[in-house]
Amino acid sequence: MAAPKYALDVVLPPQPDKIQAVHDLIASGPSIVAAEPDTLHWYGYKTLEKPDGTPSFFGIFDTFPSEAGRDAHVGGELAKVLTANADTLLSGAPQIVPVTVLGHTSLATGTPKIGVRALFTMKAEAEEEIKGYLKEGEKLISEEPQTLYWFAFQKSATTFGVFVLFETEEGRAAHASSPAATAFGEKAANLFDGPVDVTPFEVVALK
């Protein structure tokens, strides 16, 4: 498989009475994108409601080897289905954000069932430092036996994120206190421009 270099970070806020319908739509995604050779990874997920009452949402994270592959996907059948159903099923417009993949790891075994998506905003002068820290973390993450997939990505000059997948809650908990997470938190502590937005989720469907 080619290396993922580009991705889409998609947020789909469902109408309260359409949650099952959006779930079913997301579940149909793999059968639609299966014919797209440049869609390397495709994960549809549903977040958990946060303790502060922030409602859950659905999302998609998918990767591509090139911008051409990403553009082909954006103009493909799944995008047409989502657009056609947006007004009926969603409480707001889909948030479709192109991002650059800075690093990734994958294990050959295990089926992703749950995960975590974390977004963090950094101070303007910290861009190159954060890129370096994330690349350093890639090696440490690769040594975590329960972290099935890990993607670090950049949304803008100051906004970065990670998308991480596990088979078990034990794996997710182990990653949260892992050497990689600890090292990144210590090195980047003075560079954050606000709190880190950590959102756990369950996987609905994948390619």
Secondary structure, DSSP 8 states (H G I E B T S, - for coil): -----EEEEEEE-B-GGGHHHHHHHHHTHHHHHTT-TT--EEEEEEE---TT-----EEEEEEESSHHHHHHHHTSHHHHHHHHHHHHHBSS--EEEEEEEEEEEE-SS----EEEEEEEEB-GGGHHHHHHHHHHHHHHHHT-TTEEEEEEEESSSSEEEEEEEESSHHHHHHHHTSHHHHHHHHHHTTTBSS--EEEEEEEEEE-
